[in-house]
Amino acid sequence: MYYYYYNVEMLIILFFVRLFGAKCFKCCRMISPTDWVRKAREQVYHLACFACDSCKRQLSTGEEFGIHENRVLCKAHYMEILDGGCTSSDGNEKGLERHDEEH
């Protein structure tokens, strides 16, 4: 009887975590407490999932990036979308962000 009770309790905990736990915005998989993550605005990403949606290059700490229509983009691809292929020397006026820390 104790074994059955323990399994039911574990299933309830797993269901709660899956329902209410943090999920990666890119891959929609659960984020465990031991995962390295990146946060951009209110979204959380696995470290490997925090990559340019256009060129698929993983973005590094301190690197400028932009978010356009819920897509993370490296500086070059973000500027390309905003300027139609022209780049600007001052990215902050265009809404670029800098990711300065890992969590």
N, C-alpha and C positions, 0 to 999 in steps of 0.2 A: 504494500500500500504506500509506503514512504517513497519508493522509487517512482511510482506513477504520479504522486503529488509533485515531486521534484521536477519531472518532465513537463507537467502542465504549467508549473510556475516559470520554468525556463521559456516555454513557448509564449507565454503572456509577455514576458520581458522582451523577447525578440520581436514580437509583434509591435509592442509599444515603441521600441527603438526604430524599427522600420517605418512606422507611421509618423513619428514625430522627430526622429533624429535628423541631423544635418546631412544634406546630399550635395554632391558636386553639381554645380550648375551646368557643366559641359556634358558629363557622361551619365548623370543622374544616379550614380552609385552612392552608397553610404560612405560617409567619412568617419573613420574610426578615430578615437582619441590619440592614437599614435601616428596618424598620417600627417605628413608635412602638407600644409595648405597655403594657398594665396587667397587674399580677399581683394576684391575690386568692387567698390561701392558697397552694396549690400549682399553681393554674391560671394560664395565660397567655392574654390576650385581645388582639386588635387594638384599637387605640384606639376605633374606631367601633363595635366589637362589645361594648364594655363599657358596656352600657345596661341600664336596668330592663327585666326580662322582661315586666312587666305593662303599663307605659305607654310603653315603647320610648324613653324619654328618656335621652340619653347622660349618663353620670355624670362629674362634674368632679373634678379633684384637690382633696383635702381634704374632699370630700363624704362623709357617712356613708351606708353601704349595708349590706345584709344578704344572706346567702346561705341560701336555704331550698330543700332538695331539689335542689341543684346549680343553682339559678336565682338570678341576681344581681337584687336588688330595691333600688329607692330606699328611703330611710328610711320614707317614708309607707306604701308598699305592704308593706314588711317588717313594720312595726308593725301594720298592718291584719290580716295573716295571723296574727301571734302573739296579738294582743289581740282578735281578732274585731271590728275596727272602732274600738276605743278606742286612743288614743295615750298615750304615757308621756313624761314630761319627761326621764327618764334612760335613753337608748337603750343605753348600754354594759352595763347589767344584762341587757338582752335579747339580747345577742350581736351588736350592730351593730359594724361595722368602719369605719375611716376610711382612705381611700386618699390617701396624702400625697406620692407622687412618681410621675413618669413615667419609664419606662426607655427 
